[in-house]
């Protein structure tokens, strides 16, 4: 879900073309609002997930975070001015901050990794896949337009959120340390 951030350069073009009074400064401010929201909330959501022994609170964080992330590309299509974009960026930041701890918990509980290599191979693989999807995103934006790309991204994020919630419900709330892989 974090791969949505790889669309930032295309997103900047979308804002400058579609939103009145959008400039490089306001696009940078929108990205800063996302990153500041994420930076402020992430420590609290990680602490909340770590202190959640049964995993129920983390499950709710995953649900709400996924909802916020999935809504973001659709809300971009409805935006009229930069104030709307700033609010949507804040919603997106909240969503990422809420869903990241659940994802980390799920990977650390289900994957057996040598000590000292905490989830690094999985994040690296995810980043490479996301880079490939970014190339596909550029192709879709070029051929069909940026609104079609946002619809594609929103639909893909929705499917990814469903898969993550399903996997977390099946595996994420185990209290013992049995590893699957």
Secondary structure as UniProt FT lines:
FT   HELIX           2..7
FT   HELIX           8..18
FT   TURN            20..21
FT   HELIX           24..50
FT   HELIX           56..78
FT   HELIX           82..110
FT   TURN            115..116
FT   HELIX           120..144
FT   HELIX           146..167
FT   HELIX           168..172
//
